[in-house]
Amino acid sequence: MIYVRVMFFTYMVTNQYLGTLYTGHTDDLSRRIDEHRNGALPGFSKKYGCTHLVWFELHETRASAFRRERQIKRWNRAWKIRLIKKLNPKWDDLYPKLSEAFVYDEQRIFNPARL
């Protein structure tokens, strides 16, 4: 029998380098970013064209991912930019790079001790 570990994600999308940021959480990162890219859901990210995945992290529970989303949404812009630049200094669109090895990289697993 094969067991798949379900993970949850907190992520940020933007419309351009140093542009408008949207923070969210999901249990299916690829599907959710595809929805952003295609404007499938109305709201802030569609209004501002936030289609480029620039940052994400993994959580073991939906509650943890949701708490982190809320925490980041309260941050000032400079803190969010610093968080993005730590793992993605050029603000590359990470969506085309999504693979199992890339997504489950240890540096992307949320660890409150690293804050």
N, C-alpha and C positions, 0 to 999 in steps of 0.2 A: 504494500500500500504506500502511496506517495502522499506526504503531508506538505501542504503549501502554507507558509506563514503569511497571514494577512497583515499588511502594514498600512498605515495611514500617512498622509502627507500634509504638510503645511508648505505653501508655495507662494511665490510672487511672480506676477507677469507685468510687463511694461509695454509701452508703445514705441519706445526708442531709447537709446543710450541716455541715461539720466532723466528719463521722461516720467510720465505719470505711472504710479505703481498701484497695483491691486493685489491684496493679500487674501488667500483663501485656504481651505482645507478640503481634502477628498480621500476616498479610499481607492480611486483609480486615476492616477496621475495622467496617464496617456489619454484616456477618454476625456478627462476634464479639460486638459490643455487643448485638445482637438475642438471641444465645444467653444473655448475662448477664440481659437483661431478662425472658426467658422461663424462666429457671432450667433451661435445657436440659442443663447439665453439672453433675454433683455437685462439691462442693468448697467452699473458703473463701467465694468470692463468693456462692454460692447460700445457704450457711449464714447469712451476715450480711446478705443482701438488697442486695448491692452492684449496683445496676441503673442508676445515673446516671453517664453519661460526663462527667467534669469536666475532663479534661486528656488531651492526646495530642500526639505529635510524630512526624514522618516520618523514615525512615531509608532509605538506598539499598540496604542489604543486610539480610538476616535476621540475620546475625551481629551487626551493629551494634545492631539493635533488641533482640536478646537480651542483649547486654552492658549496654545502657542499663537494661533491666528489672532485671537483677541489681544494677547500681549503685544504682538508686533503692530497691530492696528493702532494701539495707543502710543507707540513710539514716535519720536520726531523723525523727520525725513533723513537727517544725517545718520542716525543710528541704522535705519533700514539700508541706506547706501553702503555703509561700512559692512553690514552683514553680507550683502550681495558681493561686494568687492573681495571679501575674504576668500570666497570659493570661485568667483567668476569676475576677475578684475576688468575684463573688456566688455562685460555684459553681453556675452555671446548668447544667442538663442539656444537653449539646451534641449529643446524639443527634438530636433533631429538626432541628438546623441542618446536619446533614451534607449537603454538596453538594460538587461538584468544586471550586468556587472557595473554599469555606470550608476544606475539607480540605487543599488544596494551597497555602494561604497561606504566603508565604515565612517568616513568623515562626514557623511550626510545623516547619520543616525543621531537623533536629538539626545543630547547629554547635558542635563542642567549643570553639571559640575564644570563644563567648559564655558559657561556664560561669564 
